[in-house]
């Protein structure tokens, strides 16, 4: 798998922007962006690993968003309860 963070982020960007494409098309697009020597090393498993990372990042963002919303609700509830007293 590609170790260079810049290259990995570029591959993830390609996947995010082309979610409507098939896995084979995504793999081909990524391979075309890689340097000659790296193309041979990029496998279907590498593609699935990148997709998994993207999904984990999205899940983490969703959880953080839910925590923020929950915190806001709690604060609002406290403010309303204070006003009612």
C-alpha positions as CSV (number, residue, x, y, z in Angstrom):
1,X,0.0,0.0,0.0
2,X,1.1,3.6,-0.7
3,X,2.7,5.1,2.4
4,X,2.9,8.7,1.2
5,X,0.1,10.7,3.0
6,X,-0.3,13.2,0.1
7,X,-0.8,10.4,-2.4
8,X,-3.3,8.6,0.0
9,X,-5.3,11.8,0.4
10,X,-5.3,12.3,-3.4
11,X,-6.6,8.7,-3.8
12,X,-9.3,9.3,-1.2
13,X,-10.3,12.5,-2.9
14,X,-10.7,10.6,-6.2
15,X,-12.9,8.0,-4.5
16,X,-15.1,10.7,-2.8
17,X,-15.6,12.7,-6.0
18,X,-16.4,9.6,-8.1
19,X,-18.7,7.6,-5.7
20,X,-21.0,6.8,-8.6
21,X,-18.3,4.8,-10.4
22,X,-17.8,1.1,-10.1
23,X,-14.9,-0.3,-8.1
24,X,-13.0,-1.3,-11.2
25,X,-13.4,2.2,-12.7
26,X,-12.2,3.7,-9.4
27,X,-9.2,1.4,-9.3
28,X,-8.3,2.3,-12.9
29,X,-8.6,6.1,-12.2
30,X,-6.3,5.8,-9.2
31,X,-3.8,3.7,-11.0
32,X,-3.6,6.2,-13.9
33,X,-2.7,8.9,-11.3
34,X,0.1,6.9,-9.8
35,X,3.7,6.9,-10.9
36,X,4.8,3.9,-13.1
37,X,6.4,1.9,-10.3
38,X,3.5,2.3,-7.9
39,X,0.8,1.2,-10.4
40,X,1.9,-2.4,-10.3
41,X,1.7,-2.4,-6.5
42,X,-1.8,-1.0,-6.2
43,X,-4.3,-3.8,-5.7
44,X,-8.0,-4.2,-5.3
45,X,-7.4,-4.8,-1.5
46,X,-5.7,-1.4,-1.4
47,X,-8.7,0.2,-2.9
48,X,-11.0,-1.5,-0.4
49,X,-8.7,-0.3,2.4
50,X,-9.0,3.3,1.2
51,X,-12.8,3.0,1.0
52,X,-12.9,1.6,4.5
53,X,-10.8,4.5,5.8
54,X,-13.2,7.0,4.1
55,X,-16.2,5.3,5.8
56,X,-14.5,5.4,9.2
57,X,-13.8,9.1,8.8
58,X,-17.4,9.7,7.8
59,X,-18.7,7.7,10.8
60,X,-16.4,9.7,13.1
61,X,-17.6,13.0,11.7
62,X,-21.2,11.9,12.1
63,X,-20.6,10.9,15.8
64,X,-18.9,14.3,16.5
65,X,-21.8,16.1,14.9
66,X,-24.3,14.1,17.0
67,X,-22.4,15.0,20.2
68,X,-22.5,18.7,19.3
69,X,-26.2,18.6,18.7
70,X,-26.8,16.7,21.9
71,X,-24.7,19.2,23.8
72,X,-26.7,22.1,22.4
73,X,-30.0,20.4,23.3
74,X,-28.8,20.0,26.9
75,X,-27.8,23.6,27.1
76,X,-31.1,24.8,25.7
77,X,-33.0,22.5,28.1
78,X,-31.1,24.0,31.0
79,X,-31.8,27.5,29.8
80,X,-35.5,26.8,29.4
81,X,-35.8,25.1,32.8
82,X,-34.1,28.1,34.4
83,X,-36.5,30.4,32.7
84,X,-39.5,28.3,33.9
85,X,-38.4,28.5,37.5
